[in-house]
């Protein structure tokens, strides 16, 4: 299937530079690689979104949240850190 695509001057220069570098043999090859990378990025983004949605569902299913006290959390963390500290 043939297709004509209009590029901005900046993108056209980028394609030319890639071909001129010798990494690609044609503008079509550059565009195909760019589309493959875009497809891969889309799949990764979708996988991350699916993972986030799963985590949200898991959180919602875990029940109601419980109140917490920042001072208490800090005290417990400091106690744990002090217990790990080597004796001087």
C-alpha positions, -999 to +999 in steps of 0.1 A: +000+000+000+015+033-010+009+065+010+020+101+007+027+119+040+034+156+045+060+165+071+069+197+087+103+211+076+118+200+109+106+164+106+117+163+070+152+174+080+152+148+107+143+120+082+170+133+058+196+133+086+187+097+096+191+086+060+223+106+055+238+091+087+237+057+070+215+042+097+186+039+073+186+033+035+154+053+028+129+078+042+104+049+042+126+029+064+129+058+089+091+062+090+085+025+094+110+024+124+093+055+139+059+039+136+072+006+151+086+026+181+054+045+185+034+012+185+057-002+211+054+029+232+016+027+229+016-009+241+038+000+271+016+029+280-015+006+278+002-020+300+011+006+326-025+019+325-038-016+329-015-021+359-026+011+375-063+003+370-057-031+386-040-015+415-069+009+419-094-020+418-073-039+444-072-008+466-109-003+464-116-039+472-093-038+502-120-021+523-123+013+540-092+032+548-081+037+584-070+070+599-033+074+606-013+097+627+018+112+610+035+117+644+031+080+653+044+069+619+075+091+623+081+078+658+079+042+646+102+048+617+128+066+639+127+036+663+133+012+635+162+033+622+177+036+657+174-002+661+194-007+629+221+018+637+254+002+647+265+007+683+291+034+687 
